[in-house]
């Protein structure tokens, strides 16, 4: 009986490990001409737009590899969207000034591996947005695709929100002034 239980346990473990291996695929990623002191960073986008927190162990951060013209491999979840962002330290001030995560999303690609392995090559940039060439086995689109469900706000929406906040603050200030006037009047009587 003990042997049978051990056999079942080993079969379940084997089944789980085979299942996990089947869910991963390998992406070979490179950049034409190389990129000094730069890394490709990977973020899970299966639940929508990621937060782009790249601290090891952070939710959604899948790791990074150094960018090179020779190519690097990275195991990624198969069939799930992943954002790939080429991080260049010299771009940090511009990314921060342009809105942080929104700017990273604009500069990133969303890849979904459909085969066991695929190749993605960054071939150039237009306004910091990458151009690419991809093999079979990978679907590639701009990372802004994750915001198609209305998560991303346009500049007009942000301006409207700021205007509404300013109007609400102005209304609250008027109420406070009225309250102060009432207090001053009751203090005089």
DOLUMVEX-851620 format. One record per residue: x, y, z of N, C-alpha, C, O in turn; residue in three letters; residue number from 1. Coordinates in steps of 0.02 Angstrom, whole numbers. Each point is the difference from the previous one (the first is absolute). Layout:
N
+--------+--------+--------+--------+--------+--------+--------+--------+--------+--------+--------+--------+------+-----+
|    nxx |    nyy |    nzz |   caxx |   cayy |   cazz |    cxx |    cyy |    czz |    oxx |    oyy |    ozz | code | pos |
+--------+--------+--------+--------+--------+--------+--------+--------+--------+--------+--------+--------+------+-----+
|      X |      Y |      Z |      X |      Y |      Z |      X |      Y |      Z |      X |      Y |      Z |  ala | NUM |
...
+--------+--------+--------+--------+--------+--------+--------+--------+--------+--------+--------+--------+------+-----+
This chain:
189
+--------+--------+--------+--------+--------+--------+--------+--------+--------+--------+--------+--------+------+-----+
|    nxx |    nyy |    nzz |   caxx |   cayy |   cazz |    cxx |    cyy |    czz |    oxx |    oyy |    ozz | code | pos |
+--------+--------+--------+--------+--------+--------+--------+--------+--------+--------+--------+--------+------+-----+
|     41 |    -59 |      0 |    -41 |     59 |      0 |     43 |     63 |      0 |    -15 |     48 |    -35 |  unk |   1 |
|     69 |    -48 |     74 |     45 |     57 |      3 |     32 |     11 |    -69 |      7 |     57 |    -22 |  unk |   2 |
|     13 |   -112 |    -10 |     31 |      7 |    -66 |    -48 |     30 |    -50 |     19 |     42 |    -41 |  unk |   3 |
|    -83 |    -62 |     44 |    -50 |     27 |    -45 |     -9 |     75 |     10 |     -6 |     38 |    -48 |  unk |   4 |
|      5 |    -16 |    112 |     -7 |     71 |     15 |     61 |     39 |    -26 |     -8 |     55 |    -27 |  unk |   5 |
|     67 |    -82 |     36 |     60 |     32 |    -25 |     -1 |      4 |    -76 |     20 |     50 |    -29 |  unk |   6 |
|    -44 |   -104 |     -3 |     -6 |      0 |    -73 |    -48 |     55 |    -23 |     16 |     37 |    -47 |  unk |   7 |
|    -74 |    -32 |     79 |    -49 |     52 |    -18 |     29 |     69 |     10 |     -9 |     45 |    -42 |  unk |   8 |
|     43 |    -35 |     98 |     31 |     65 |     14 |     52 |     17 |    -53 |      2 |     57 |    -23 |  unk |   9 |
|     39 |   -105 |      4 |     51 |     14 |    -50 |    -31 |     14 |    -68 |     25 |     42 |    -37 |  unk |  10 |
|    -80 |    -76 |     20 |    -34 |     12 |    -64 |    -32 |     70 |     -1 |      2 |     34 |    -51 |  unk |  11 |
|    -31 |    -13 |    107 |    -30 |     67 |      4 |     55 |     53 |     -7 |    -10 |     50 |    -34 |  unk |  12 |
|     67 |    -61 |     66 |     55 |     47 |     -4 |     25 |      4 |    -72 |     13 |     54 |    -25 |  unk |  13 |
|     -6 |   -111 |     -7 |     23 |     -2 |    -70 |    -50 |     35 |    -44 |     20 |     38 |    -45 |  unk |  14 |
|    -83 |    -50 |     55 |    -53 |     32 |    -39 |      2 |     76 |      8 |     -7 |     36 |    -49 |  unk |  15 |
|     17 |    -13 |    109 |      3 |     72 |     13 |     61 |     31 |    -34 |     -6 |     52 |    -31 |  unk |  16 |
|     64 |    -84 |     36 |     60 |     29 |    -30 |     -5 |      0 |    -76 |     24 |     47 |    -31 |  unk |  17 |
|    -52 |    -98 |      1 |     -9 |     -1 |    -73 |    -48 |     55 |    -20 |     11 |     34 |    -50 |  unk |  18 |
|    -65 |    -25 |     88 |    -49 |     52 |    -15 |     32 |     69 |      3 |    -12 |     42 |    -43 |  unk |  19 |
|     53 |    -29 |     94 |     33 |     65 |      6 |     48 |     12 |    -57 |      5 |     56 |    -26 |  unk |  20 |
|     32 |   -108 |      5 |     47 |      9 |    -55 |    -37 |     14 |    -65 |     25 |     39 |    -41 |  unk |  21 |
|    -83 |    -68 |     32 |    -38 |     10 |    -61 |    -27 |     72 |     -5 |    -15 |     23 |    -55 |  unk |  22 |
|      8 |     11 |    111 |    -27 |     68 |      0 |     52 |     53 |    -14 |    -17 |     58 |     -8 |  unk |  23 |
|     80 |    -77 |      5 |     53 |     49 |    -14 |     26 |     -8 |    -70 |     -1 |    -55 |    -29 |  unk |  24 |
|     24 |    110 |      2 |     31 |      0 |    -66 |     62 |     44 |      5 |      8 |     38 |     48 |  unk |  25 |
|     35 |    -42 |    -97 |     63 |     37 |      1 |     -1 |     55 |    -53 |    -15 |    -12 |    -58 |  unk |  26 |
|     30 |     73 |     79 |      6 |     56 |    -45 |     73 |     18 |     -7 |     35 |     11 |     49 |  unk |  27 |
|    -11 |    -10 |   -111 |     68 |     23 |    -16 |     -7 |     73 |    -21 |    -31 |     14 |    -52 |  unk |  28 |
|     58 |     32 |     91 |    -10 |     71 |    -12 |     67 |     35 |    -11 |     49 |    -14 |     35 |  unk |  29 |
|    -47 |     60 |    -84 |     61 |     37 |    -14 |    -17 |     69 |    -27 |    -57 |     15 |    -15 |  unk |  30 |
|    110 |     26 |      9 |     -8 |     67 |    -28 |     55 |     11 |    -51 |     59 |    -11 |     15 |  unk |  31 |
|    -78 |     32 |    -75 |     50 |     12 |    -52 |     48 |     55 |     23 |    -21 |     53 |     22 |  unk |  32 |
|     85 |    -67 |    -27 |     50 |     49 |     19 |     16 |      0 |     74 |     46 |     35 |     21 |  unk |  33 |
|    -82 |    -73 |     19 |     13 |     -4 |     72 |    -27 |     62 |     36 |    -25 |     47 |    -31 |  unk |  34 |
|     31 |    -48 |     96 |    -23 |     56 |     41 |     42 |      1 |     64 |     -9 |    -43 |     44 |  unk |  35 |
|     54 |     90 |    -39 |     45 |      5 |     56 |    -38 |     11 |     65 |    -44 |     43 |      5 |  unk |  36 |
|     61 |    -84 |     46 |    -27 |      9 |     68 |    -77 |     -1 |      2 |    -30 |     38 |     38 |  unk |  37 |
|      0 |    -80 |    -79 |    -73 |     -3 |     -3 |    -26 |    -71 |     13 |     37 |    -49 |     -9 |  unk |  38 |
|    -99 |     45 |     31 |    -31 |    -65 |     14 |    -70 |     -3 |    -30 |    -35 |     51 |     -4 |  unk |  39 |
|     16 |   -111 |    -16 |    -70 |    -13 |    -16 |    -33 |    -23 |     65 |     23 |    -47 |     32 |  unk |  40 |
|    -76 |     81 |    -13 |    -37 |    -17 |     61 |    -68 |    -28 |    -20 |    -31 |     24 |    -47 |  unk |  41 |
|     10 |    -76 |     84 |    -61 |    -36 |    -18 |    -51 |      6 |     56 |     16 |     -9 |     59 |  unk |  42 |
|    -79 |     24 |    -78 |    -54 |     10 |     48 |    -62 |    -38 |    -21 |    -19 |      1 |    -59 |  unk |  43 |
|    -12 |    -35 |    106 |    -61 |    -39 |    -13 |    -58 |     48 |    -14 |    -15 |     44 |     40 |  unk |  44 |
|    -17 |    -53 |    -98 |    -56 |     42 |    -19 |    -64 |    -41 |     -7 |    -48 |     22 |    -32 |  unk |  45 |
|     47 |    -82 |     62 |    -59 |    -43 |     -7 |    -62 |     28 |     36 |    -56 |    -18 |    -17 |  unk |  46 |
|     66 |     60 |     67 |    -56 |     30 |     36 |    -10 |     74 |    -19 |    -29 |     37 |     39 |  unk |  47 |
|     53 |    -17 |    -97 |     -6 |     69 |    -22 |     68 |     34 |      3 |     52 |    -33 |      4 |  unk |  48 |
|    -53 |     99 |     -7 |     62 |     38 |     -1 |     39 |     -8 |     65 |    -28 |     10 |     54 |  unk |  49 |
|     92 |    -28 |    -58 |     40 |     -8 |     61 |     20 |     67 |     30 |     -8 |     53 |    -31 |  unk |  50 |
|     34 |    -56 |     92 |     22 |     60 |     36 |     73 |     17 |    -14 |     23 |     54 |     18 |  unk |  51 |
|     13 |    -99 |    -49 |     70 |     10 |    -19 |     46 |     10 |     61 |     46 |     41 |     -3 |  unk |  52 |
|    -58 |    -77 |     56 |     45 |      0 |     57 |     51 |    -56 |    -13 |    -18 |    -58 |     -5 |  unk |  53 |
|     81 |     77 |     -1 |     51 |    -47 |    -22 |     46 |    -24 |     57 |     58 |    -16 |    -12 |  unk |  54 |
|    -84 |     14 |     71 |     39 |    -26 |     57 |     -9 |    -75 |      0 |    -57 |    -25 |     -5 |  unk |  55 |
|    111 |    -14 |     12 |     -7 |    -73 |      1 |    -51 |    -21 |     53 |      3 |     21 |     57 |  unk |  56 |
|    -50 |    -64 |    -78 |    -52 |    -23 |     45 |    -64 |     41 |     -4 |    -51 |    -20 |     29 |  unk |  57 |
|     53 |     77 |    -63 |    -60 |     42 |     -6 |    -52 |    -36 |    -42 |     16 |    -35 |    -48 |  unk |  58 |
|    -79 |     45 |     65 |    -55 |    -32 |    -36 |      3 |     23 |    -73 |      2 |     60 |    -15 |  unk |  59 |
|     -3 |   -108 |    -30 |     -1 |     16 |    -71 |     68 |      8 |    -33 |      4 |      1 |    -61 |  unk |  60 |
|     50 |      5 |    101 |     66 |      7 |    -30 |     28 |    -70 |    -15 |      8 |    -40 |     46 |  unk |  61 |
|      6 |     27 |   -109 |     23 |    -66 |    -22 |     75 |     -5 |     -8 |     27 |    -52 |    -17 |  unk |  62 |
|      8 |    107 |     29 |     74 |      0 |     -5 |     24 |     41 |    -58 |    -38 |     35 |    -34 |  unk |  63 |
|    104 |    -38 |     23 |     30 |     38 |    -54 |     61 |    -36 |    -28 |     26 |    -47 |     31 |  unk |  64 |
|     -4 |     68 |    -89 |     61 |    -25 |    -31 |     35 |     60 |    -31 |    -32 |     49 |    -21 |  unk |  65 |
|     99 |    -52 |     19 |     37 |     54 |    -32 |    -14 |      1 |    -74 |     -6 |    -52 |    -32 |  unk |  66 |
|     -1 |    112 |      5 |    -13 |      8 |    -71 |     65 |     -7 |    -39 |     51 |     29 |     19 |  unk |  67 |
|    -53 |    -67 |    -73 |     59 |     -7 |    -42 |    -21 |    -17 |    -71 |    -57 |    -19 |    -14 |  unk |  68 |
|    105 |     28 |    -31 |    -14 |    -17 |    -70 |      5 |    -76 |    -12 |    -25 |    -25 |    -50 |  unk |  69 |
|     57 |    -11 |     97 |      7 |    -72 |     -7 |    -63 |    -38 |     21 |     -9 |    -57 |    -19 |  unk |  70 |
|    -32 |     89 |     57 |    -62 |    -31 |     23 |      7 |    -34 |     68 |     53 |    -27 |     16 |  unk |  71 |
|   -105 |     30 |     22 |     -5 |    -33 |     65 |    -65 |    -38 |      2 |    -48 |     18 |    -35 |  unk |  72 |
|     46 |    -70 |     74 |    -62 |    -38 |      6 |    -33 |     12 |     67 |     33 |     12 |     51 |  unk |  73 |
|    -99 |    -16 |    -52 |    -39 |     11 |     60 |    -60 |    -47 |     -3 |    -36 |     -2 |    -50 |  unk |  74 |
|     25 |    -37 |    104 |    -60 |    -42 |      5 |    -58 |     44 |     22 |      5 |     38 |     48 |  unk |  75 |
|    -60 |    -44 |    -84 |    -60 |     39 |     14 |    -61 |    -45 |     -2 |      2 |    -54 |    -30 |  unk |  76 |
|    -56 |     76 |     61 |    -61 |    -40 |     -2 |    -28 |     -4 |    -71 |     -4 |     50 |    -35 |  unk |  77 |
|    -15 |   -109 |     15 |    -26 |    -11 |    -67 |    -74 |     19 |     -2 |    -39 |    -19 |     45 |  unk |  78 |
|     19 |     57 |    -96 |    -69 |     18 |     -9 |    -24 |     58 |     42 |    -59 |     18 |     -2 |  unk |  79 |
|    103 |     13 |     40 |    -17 |     57 |     43 |     36 |     63 |    -25 |     58 |     -4 |    -19 |  unk |  80 |
|    -92 |     62 |     20 |     34 |     61 |    -22 |     53 |     22 |     51 |    -10 |     -2 |     60 |  unk |  81 |
|     66 |     23 |    -87 |     57 |     24 |     40 |     24 |     65 |    -30 |      8 |      5 |    -61 |  unk |  82 |
|      4 |     45 |    102 |     29 |     63 |    -25 |     76 |     -4 |      3 |     29 |    -21 |     50 |  unk |  83 |
|      2 |     40 |   -105 |     73 |      2 |     -5 |     19 |     73 |     -8 |    -22 |     35 |    -45 |  unk |  84 |
|     65 |    -13 |     91 |     21 |     70 |      1 |     76 |      3 |     -2 |     33 |    -31 |     42 |  unk |  85 |
|     -5 |     68 |    -90 |     72 |     10 |     -3 |     17 |     58 |     46 |    -13 |     58 |    -16 |  unk |  86 |
|     44 |    -75 |     73 |     19 |     51 |     49 |     70 |     24 |    -13 |     48 |    -38 |      0 |  unk |  87 |
|    -42 |    103 |    -12 |     64 |     34 |     -8 |      4 |     51 |     56 |    -41 |     46 |      3 |  unk |  88 |
|     89 |    -52 |     43 |      4 |     46 |     57 |     -1 |     74 |    -20 |    -28 |     41 |     37 |  unk |  89 |
|     57 |    -25 |    -93 |      2 |     71 |    -21 |    -69 |     28 |    -16 |     -9 |     61 |     -1 |  unk |  90 |
|    -40 |   -106 |    -12 |    -68 |     22 |    -16 |    -44 |     13 |     61 |    -56 |     25 |     -7 |  unk |  91 |
|     81 |    -41 |     67 |    -41 |      5 |     61 |    -31 |     69 |     10 |    -59 |      4 |     14 |  unk |  92 |
|     97 |     51 |    -19 |    -32 |     66 |     10 |    -57 |     14 |    -49 |    -51 |     28 |     20 |  unk |  93 |
|     60 |    -46 |    -82 |    -52 |     11 |    -50 |    -62 |    -41 |     13 |    -56 |     23 |    -11 |  unk |  94 |
|     66 |    -85 |     34 |    -57 |    -44 |     15 |    -38 |     28 |     59 |    -62 |      1 |      0 |  unk |  95 |
|     97 |     20 |     51 |    -32 |     28 |     60 |    -38 |     64 |    -18 |    -57 |      8 |     21 |  unk |  96 |
|     87 |     36 |    -60 |    -32 |     63 |    -19 |    -61 |    -11 |    -44 |    -47 |     40 |      1 |  unk |  97 |
|     47 |    -94 |    -40 |    -55 |    -13 |    -46 |    -56 |    -42 |     29 |    -47 |    -18 |    -35 |  unk |  98 |
|     50 |      2 |    100 |    -55 |    -34 |     31 |     14 |    -69 |     28 |    -47 |    -35 |     19 |  unk |  99 |
|    110 |     14 |    -15 |     17 |    -64 |     31 |    -30 |    -60 |    -35 |     18 |    -14 |    -57 |  unk | 100 |
|    -64 |    -23 |     90 |    -27 |    -61 |    -29 |    -33 |     10 |    -69 |      6 |    -43 |    -43 |  unk | 101 |
|    -40 |     99 |     35 |    -32 |     13 |    -65 |     53 |      6 |    -55 |    -11 |    -24 |    -55 |  unk | 102 |
|     67 |     55 |     70 |     54 |      7 |    -49 |     35 |    -66 |    -12 |     18 |    -16 |    -57 |  unk | 103 |
|     -8 |    -23 |    109 |     30 |    -67 |     -8 |    -45 |    -41 |    -47 |     24 |    -33 |    -45 |  unk | 104 |
|    -89 |     35 |     58 |    -48 |    -37 |    -42 |      5 |     22 |    -73 |     -3 |    -42 |    -45 |  unk | 105 |
|     10 |    107 |     34 |      6 |     26 |    -69 |     63 |    -27 |    -34 |      0 |    -11 |    -61 |  unk | 106 |
|     53 |      2 |     99 |     64 |    -22 |    -28 |      9 |    -76 |     -1 |     49 |    -25 |    -27 |  unk | 107 |
|    -96 |    -12 |     56 |      8 |    -73 |      7 |    -39 |    -37 |    -55 |    -40 |     29 |    -36 |  unk | 108 |
|     54 |    -94 |     32 |    -36 |    -45 |    -44 |    -37 |    -51 |     41 |     23 |    -19 |     54 |  unk | 109 |
|    -80 |     -4 |    -79 |    -36 |    -55 |     31 |     11 |    -62 |    -44 |    -17 |      0 |    -59 |  unk | 110 |
|     46 |    -52 |     89 |     12 |    -62 |    -36 |    -41 |    -56 |     31 |     -8 |     -4 |     61 |  unk | 111 |
|    -16 |    -40 |   -103 |    -35 |    -60 |     22 |     31 |    -59 |    -37 |     -6 |     -5 |    -61 |  unk | 112 |
|     39 |    -39 |     98 |     32 |    -57 |    -31 |    -52 |    -54 |    -15 |    -38 |    -21 |     44 |  unk | 113 |
|     36 |      0 |   -106 |    -48 |    -50 |    -21 |     33 |    -67 |    -15 |    -34 |    -51 |     -4 |  unk | 114 |
|     98 |     52 |     -5 |     38 |    -62 |    -12 |     48 |    -14 |     57 |      0 |     36 |     50 |  unk | 115 |
|     40 |    -88 |    -58 |     48 |    -18 |     52 |     60 |     47 |      2 |     32 |      8 |     51 |  unk | 116 |
|    -18 |     24 |   -108 |     55 |     48 |     -3 |    -14 |     51 |    -54 |    -36 |    -14 |    -48 |  unk | 117 |
|     65 |     72 |     57 |    -10 |     54 |    -48 |     58 |     49 |      4 |     40 |     -2 |     47 |  unk | 118 |
|    -35 |     44 |    -98 |     53 |     50 |     -3 |    -31 |     68 |    -10 |    -46 |      9 |    -40 |  unk | 119 |
|     72 |     40 |     77 |    -21 |     70 |     -6 |     62 |     43 |     -6 |     45 |     -4 |     42 |  unk | 120 |
|    -42 |     45 |    -94 |     57 |     44 |    -12 |    -24 |     72 |     -2 |    -44 |     17 |    -41 |  unk | 121 |
|     72 |     25 |     84 |    -13 |     72 |     -4 |     43 |     26 |    -58 |     61 |     -8 |      1 |  unk | 122 |
|    -94 |     39 |    -51 |     37 |     22 |    -59 |     12 |     75 |     -2 |     40 |     23 |    -41 |  unk | 123 |
|    -72 |     15 |     83 |      9 |     72 |      1 |    -54 |     32 |     43 |    -39 |    -34 |     34 |  unk | 124 |
|     38 |    101 |    -35 |    -48 |     37 |     41 |    -26 |     60 |    -38 |     35 |     31 |    -39 |  unk | 125 |
|    -98 |    -14 |     52 |    -31 |     62 |    -23 |    -31 |     33 |     60 |    -48 |    -27 |     28 |  unk | 126 |
|     73 |     85 |     -8 |    -23 |     35 |     59 |      1 |    -46 |     61 |    -47 |     -1 |     39 |  unk | 127 |
|    102 |    -36 |    -31 |     13 |    -45 |     56 |    -44 |    -62 |      0 |      5 |    -41 |     46 |  unk | 128 |
|    -48 |     32 |    -96 |    -42 |    -58 |     -6 |     35 |    -50 |    -47 |     21 |     19 |    -55 |  unk | 129 |
|    -13 |    -82 |     77 |     39 |    -48 |    -40 |    -35 |    -24 |    -63 |    -61 |     -8 |     -2 |  unk | 130 |
|    103 |     -3 |    -49 |    -20 |    -38 |    -59 |     28 |    -69 |     11 |     50 |     -7 |     35 |  unk | 131 |
|    -81 |    -44 |    -63 |     23 |    -68 |     15 |    -10 |    -46 |    -59 |    -35 |     15 |    -48 |  unk | 132 |
|     68 |    -71 |     54 |     -8 |    -57 |    -46 |     -9 |    -61 |     45 |     38 |     -9 |     47 |  unk | 133 |
|    -88 |    -32 |    -63 |    -14 |    -58 |     43 |     -8 |    -63 |    -43 |    -21 |      3 |    -58 |  unk | 134 |
|     38 |    -59 |     88 |     -8 |    -65 |    -34 |    -71 |    -25 |     13 |    -40 |     31 |     34 |  unk | 135 |
|     27 |    -89 |    -64 |    -63 |    -34 |     17 |      3 |    -20 |     73 |     54 |     -6 |     29 |  unk | 136 |
|   -111 |     -4 |      1 |     -2 |    -22 |     70 |     -5 |     56 |     50 |      1 |    -11 |     60 |  unk | 137 |
|     -7 |     74 |    -85 |     -9 |     56 |     45 |    -44 |     53 |    -33 |     10 |     18 |    -57 |  unk | 138 |
|    -59 |      6 |     95 |    -41 |     56 |    -22 |     28 |     63 |     33 |     12 |      1 |     61 |  unk | 139 |
|     -1 |     51 |   -101 |     30 |     61 |     27 |    -45 |     59 |    -19 |    -24 |      6 |    -56 |  unk | 140 |
|     12 |     37 |    105 |    -38 |     62 |    -10 |     24 |     52 |     50 |     34 |    -17 |     48 |  unk | 141 |
|    -51 |     80 |    -59 |     19 |     51 |     49 |    -31 |    -17 |     69 |    -55 |    -27 |      4 |  unk | 142 |
|     91 |     43 |     49 |    -23 |    -16 |     68 |    -62 |     39 |     18 |    -35 |    -19 |     48 |  unk | 143 |
|     20 |     72 |    -83 |    -61 |     38 |     14 |    -62 |    -41 |    -14 |    -55 |     21 |     18 |  unk | 144 |
|     62 |    -79 |    -49 |    -57 |    -44 |    -13 |    -33 |    -23 |     65 |    -60 |    -17 |      0 |  unk | 145 |
|     97 |     15 |     55 |    -29 |    -22 |     63 |    -52 |     49 |     26 |    -42 |    -18 |     42 |  unk | 146 |
|     44 |     80 |    -66 |    -45 |     52 |     24 |    -63 |      5 |    -41 |    -37 |     49 |      7 |  unk | 147 |
|     24 |    -97 |    -50 |    -57 |      4 |    -44 |    -66 |     -3 |     37 |    -53 |     17 |    -28 |  unk | 148 |
|     54 |    -39 |     91 |    -62 |     -5 |     39 |    -16 |     64 |     38 |    -41 |      0 |     46 |  unk | 149 |
|     75 |     54 |    -64 |    -15 |     65 |     31 |     43 |     16 |     60 |    -12 |     51 |     33 |  unk | 150 |
|     62 |    -92 |    -18 |     44 |     15 |     57 |     40 |     64 |    -11 |      8 |     40 |     46 |  unk | 151 |
|     16 |    -32 |   -107 |     42 |     57 |    -17 |    -43 |     62 |     -9 |    -53 |     -4 |    -32 |  unk | 152 |
|     73 |     60 |     59 |    -37 |     62 |     -7 |     37 |     44 |    -49 |     61 |      4 |      1 |  unk | 153 |
|    -99 |     31 |    -43 |     31 |     46 |    -46 |     19 |     64 |     37 |    -20 |     10 |     58 |  unk | 154 |
|     59 |     32 |    -91 |     19 |     64 |     31 |    -62 |     42 |     14 |     -2 |     35 |     50 |  unk | 155 |
|    -49 |    -38 |    -95 |    -61 |     38 |     11 |    -36 |    -23 |     63 |    -25 |     40 |     38 |  unk | 156 |
|     23 |   -107 |    -27 |    -32 |    -26 |     60 |     36 |     24 |     62 |    -32 |     19 |     49 |  unk | 157 |
|     98 |    -19 |    -51 |     39 |     23 |     58 |    -13 |     74 |     12 |     -9 |     20 |     58 |  unk | 158 |
|      8 |     20 |   -112 |    -14 |     72 |      8 |    -69 |     11 |     30 |     -8 |     43 |     43 |  unk | 159 |
|    -43 |    -82 |    -67 |    -67 |      7 |     27 |     -2 |    -19 |     74 |    -33 |     34 |     40 |  unk | 160 |
|     69 |    -87 |    -21 |      3 |    -21 |     70 |     32 |     54 |     43 |    -25 |     15 |     55 |  unk | 161 |
|     79 |     15 |    -79 |     32 |     54 |     38 |    -46 |     60 |      7 |     -2 |     30 |     53 |  unk | 162 |
|    -34 |    -13 |   -107 |    -46 |     56 |      3 |    -56 |    -14 |     51 |    -18 |     44 |     39 |  unk | 163 |
|    -10 |   -105 |    -41 |    -52 |    -18 |     49 |     26 |      3 |     71 |    -35 |     24 |     45 |  unk | 164 |
|     97 |    -47 |    -34 |     29 |      3 |     67 |      8 |     73 |     23 |    -14 |     16 |     57 |  unk | 165 |
|     36 |     28 |   -103 |      9 |     70 |     17 |    -67 |     32 |     17 |     -4 |     40 |     46 |  unk | 166 |
|    -49 |    -57 |    -86 |    -66 |     27 |     15 |    -26 |    -24 |     67 |    -30 |     39 |     38 |  unk | 167 |
|     42 |   -102 |    -22 |    -22 |    -27 |     64 |     37 |     34 |     58 |    -30 |     16 |     51 |  unk | 168 |
|     95 |     -4 |    -60 |     38 |     34 |     51 |    -25 |     72 |     10 |     -6 |     24 |     56 |  unk | 169 |
|    -10 |      9 |   -112 |    -26 |     68 |      4 |    -67 |      1 |     36 |    -13 |     45 |     41 |  unk | 170 |
|    -30 |    -94 |    -55 |    -65 |     -5 |     33 |      9 |    -12 |     75 |    -35 |     30 |     41 |  unk | 171 |
|     83 |    -73 |    -23 |     14 |    -13 |     71 |     26 |     62 |     35 |    -16 |     12 |     58 |  unk | 172 |
|     58 |     27 |    -93 |     27 |     62 |     29 |    -57 |     49 |     14 |     -1 |     33 |     52 |  unk | 173 |
|    -48 |    -29 |    -99 |    -57 |     45 |     10 |    -40 |    -20 |     61 |    -21 |     43 |     39 |  unk | 174 |
|     10 |   -109 |    -29 |    -37 |    -24 |     58 |     37 |     16 |     64 |    -31 |     19 |     50 |  unk | 175 |
|     98 |    -26 |    -50 |     40 |     16 |     59 |     -5 |     74 |     17 |     -5 |     18 |     58 |  unk | 176 |
|      6 |     26 |   -110 |     -6 |     72 |     12 |    -68 |     16 |     30 |     -5 |     40 |     46 |  unk | 177 |
|    -49 |    -71 |    -73 |    -67 |     11 |     27 |     -3 |    -21 |     73 |    -29 |     34 |     42 |  unk | 178 |
|     61 |    -91 |    -27 |      0 |    -25 |     68 |     38 |     47 |     46 |    -20 |     12 |     57 |  unk | 179 |
|     76 |     16 |    -82 |     38 |     48 |     40 |    -40 |     64 |     11 |      3 |     28 |     55 |  unk | 180 |
|    -40 |     -5 |   -107 |    -41 |     60 |      7 |    -54 |    -11 |     53 |    -13 |     44 |     40 |  unk | 181 |
|    -19 |   -103 |    -39 |    -51 |    -16 |     49 |     29 |      0 |     70 |    -31 |     24 |     47 |  unk | 182 |
|     92 |    -52 |    -40 |     33 |     -2 |     65 |     16 |     70 |     24 |    -10 |     16 |     58 |  unk | 183 |
|     34 |     27 |   -103 |     16 |     69 |     18 |    -62 |     38 |     21 |      1 |     40 |     47 |  unk | 184 |
|    -56 |    -51 |    -83 |    -63 |     34 |     16 |    -26 |    -22 |     68 |    -22 |     43 |     39 |  unk | 185 |
|     24 |   -108 |    -24 |    -24 |    -22 |     65 |     46 |     22 |     56 |    -23 |      7 |     57 |  unk | 186 |
|     86 |      5 |    -70 |     45 |     23 |     52 |    -14 |     73 |     17 |     12 |     21 |     56 |  unk | 187 |
|    -37 |     18 |   -105 |    -14 |     70 |     12 |    -63 |      8 |     42 |     -6 |     50 |     36 |  unk | 188 |
|    -41 |    -96 |    -38 |    -64 |      6 |     36 |     10 |    -25 |     68 |    -46 |      0 |     40 |  unk | 189 |
+--------+--------+--------+--------+--------+--------+--------+--------+--------+--------+--------+--------+------+-----+
